[in-house]
């Protein structure tokens, strides 16, 4: 077979924004935005789904979350309280063994899922629903008249886009749409809210993992926090065993309900994300990822991988 290596020259024909119109525009393609988009499409509406990232699913797919908390009630006999697309997700993922129910954990039922399976489910569901998707689209400004939103100015690497719809859903996670529209938003006055940092543990000793006591983790964290320059030392960690490793969920930096993350300026927000990464690396200390909840937190021993990481090495990687 002969391969065709010929090329052609292209030139942008117009600098005018591309216009996209629909009935409902959803800003944010995380699990909340995907839910809103799919439920709306089922009602026969033309839906536009926008996200600044390059994939659908938000943190449920892109941040190694791996768990659904809040689908079931608390108490001695938990029952499902969240439905909608959750019913379809649980049903479909169970067919392929991509979901696991953890019963009687933390007074409820926690659902673990395979991240790649959920990602495929979201992509295929959005495709089948005929939803217009705009990925890599950053909301730059909001056009409104009074409290009525008329359109959204979106910036992409290929040019500007003007999105107009009858209704809008802010599923951005940090009130991006409302904030840029100049509408009032609400955030805690005095209480700090901490985001979570998810990371994967490999080569885990199951016996040691099952013996981990949450109270011991909190006590060791309080004891060791200063030595690792952690900004929070009253937090906790969830550890979930999985067939292909384990996930750990531990709160790190304070977050606020503003578009720039934990700061009102984009540059400070970027530094905040780097600080969050450094917090994770400091929790690892000189040990590998497989020892995160061992030497520096709870004292159980998980065999480390040959390669180790240190805060200085992480800083070199981030600045190089």
N, C-alpha and C positions, 0 to 999 in steps of 0.2 A: 504494500500500500504506500502510495506517495503522499507525503504530508504537504499541506499548503501553508507556506510561511509568508505569504503576501500580506501586506498591510495597506491601510488607507488613512488618509488625513481627515480629521474632523475638526470642526470649529463651532464654538457655542454660538447659536443663532441669535439668542436674545438674552438680555440681562433682566428682563421682567420676571417677577416671581411666578413660579408655577402655581396655579390655583387648583385646589382640591376642595370639593364640596360634599357634604353629607348631612345626614339628619342629626347624628350624635358624634361628637369628637371626644375621645378618651385620651387624656394626657397621662402617660405612665403605663408601661406594659408589664408590670409586675403581676403577681397573682390577683391582686385587687382589680387592676385595670383589665386583665384578661377576663376575669369573671364578669365585670361590667360590660365589656365588649361582646362576649358570647351571649350573655343573657339578653342584651339589647338586640343583637342580630336575630335571635330566635323570635323576637317580636316583629320581625320584618323591616327593621330600620336599617338605613345605610350607615355603617359605622366606620369611623376613621380612628385608628389606633396609632398613637405617636409615642416614641421613646427615644431618649438620647443615646441609649446603648445600641449595640449591634445585634442583640439577640432578644427574643421574647422570653418572658418569665421572670425578669428582674432578679432579685436576690434568691428567690426560691430555686432558680436554676444557676445563676452566676456566682453565688456566694457559698456554695457547699452547705446550704442549710440542712437538707436531707430529712427534715422532720416537720410534721404538721402538729402543732399544739393548738388546742382550742376547738377542734372538731367535735370533741366529746365533753360532756358535763363533768363536774367534780362529784365525788361521793363514792360510797361503797359499790354502787352499781352504775357506772358511767354509761350514758346513752348519747347517741349522736345528736348534736344540736345545730350543726352547720350543714346545710344542704346545698342546693343549687348545683354548680359545676363540681362541687366536692363529691357528690354522689357519682357522677360520671368518672371523675378521676379515680376514686377508690375502686369502682367496678372494673374499669378498663385496666388499671395497673395490677389488680389482683389476677387478671387472666394470664399475665405473663410472669407472675411471681415478683413483680417490681415494687411491692408494698408489703410492709410488715407491721402488725399491730402489737404494741407493747402494753399489755394489760396490767392494771393495778400498779402503775408507775406514777408517783407524785399525785396520788389520789384521783387519777383520771386514766384515760387511754391515749397513749401517744402513738402517732402513726409515722413510721419511717418509710421513705421512698427512695428509689434509685433516681438520682438527679438526671441522668441522661434520658431515662424513660419518661420522666415528667416533661423534660424539654421537648421530646418528640411528640408527646401527647398535645402539648400546647401548640406547637407549630402546625400539626395536622388539623387540630380543631379550628384554629383561626383560618387556615386555608379553606377548609370545607365550608365554613360559615360565610365566605366571600367578603371578609373584612379587609378594607384598605389599610395597609400597614406602611408606616413611615418610620424606619429605623435610622439611627444616627441623626435624628432631628432635634435640635436644641431650641427650646422655646425662648425667643429673644424679646418679644413684646406682645402685648395684648391690646387689641382694638376694642373699645367699648363706648357705649353711649349711656351715661348714667351708670346703673348697675347691670346693664344689659351687655353681654359680651357679643361682639360682632364678628370677630375673627382673630386668628393667631398668626403671628409672624414667626416662621420657623427657619432656622439657619441649618443648612446641610453642606457637606463638602462639595456638592455638585451645584450649589446655588440656593437661593432663597425660595421658600414655599409659603403661600398664603392659604391657610385652612379656614374655611367658613362652615358653620353648622348651626342648626337650630338650638341645640343644647350641648353642654359641655360637662365632662366629668373630670374632676381633679383627683387622679389616682397617683400623683407623683410621689407621694410619701413625705414630702416636705413642703406642701402648700405652694408649689411653684406657680401654678396657674393663678390662684387667688392672690398671691403676693405681687406678681407682675401686673395683675389687673388693678392693683391699688385697693383691693378689698381688705377688710380687717381679717386678721388671722389670730389664732390664740395659741399661747405657749405657757408652760408653767411659770409662775412668778418667782418662786423660790426653790422649788424642788428640782434637783438635777435628774436628767434622764440619760441613762447610759446605753449606748449601742452595744451590739454583740460582735465578737470576732470569732468566726468559724474556722477551724482548721482540722486537718486529717491526721489521725494517728495510725502508724503502721507497725507491724511486728509487735502487736499488743499481747501482753500476758493476760489471758482471760481471767485467771484466778485472782491476779492482783487487781484487775479492773473491777471485778465483782465485789472485791473487799473494800473498795474506796468508800469512805464515809464523808458525806457532805460537810458535816460539822468539822471534821479533821481538815478538809480542804480550806474552809474559811479560816480556821485557826492558823494553819500554816501560811496562808496567803497574808494574813495580818502580820505574822511574824517576819516574813521574808519580803514584803512589799517594798520597803525602803531600800533594801540592798539591790533590788532590781529596778529601782527608779519608777515604780508603777504609780500612776496618778490615782488609782482606786485600789483600796485594800480591804473593802468590806463586801466584795462581790462574791460570786460563786461560779461553779462550772457544772455544766451538764455533760455527761459522757455517755454516748450511745454505742454499744457494740454492733458491728455490722459484719456480714460475711467477708467483705473485702477490706476490712479495717474498721476503725472507729472514728466517730466525730466528736469533737469537743466544742462546746459553746461557752464562751466566757465574756462577760461585759468588760468593756475597756473605757474608751473616752466618753466624756459627756457630749450629748448631741442636743440640738435645739431645733424647733420647728421653723426654720428659715431656709430659703432656697440654697444658700451657700454652704449647707451642711452644719458645722458647728461654729460658724462665724458669719458675719454679715458682709464679708468681702471675699470674693473668689480666691484671691491669692492666699489669704489666711486659711480658707477651707482646704486648699491643696496641701498646705503645711500640716493641717489637722489630719489629713489622711496619711501623710508620711509619719506623723507622730503615732498614729494608731498602729501602723506597721511596726514601728520601733518598739511599741509596747509589747506586741506579740513576740518579737525577737528577744526582748529582755526577759520575758517569761520563760523562753527557751534557754536563756543563759548560754553556756558553752555546750549544752547538750543538744542532741538532735531532736527532730520533731517527735520521735517516738517516745521521748522522755519528758514531754511537757508536764504531765500530771504526776511526775515521779519525784525527781531530785529536788525540784524547786517548790513543789506544792505539797503533795500528800505522802511522800516517802516510799511508796511502792516502787518496784523496779520493773521497768519495761526495757528489754534489750535495745540499745541504740543502734542506729544504722552507722556504717563506717564513717560517712561524711558528717561533720558537725558544723554548726553555725554559731556565730557570735555577733553581738551588737555592732562591733567595729566592722565585721565583714559585711553585715547588712547595710551599714551606713555607706561603705565603699560601693556596694552594688547600687544603692539608690542615687548616689551622686555621680557615678561613672557613666 
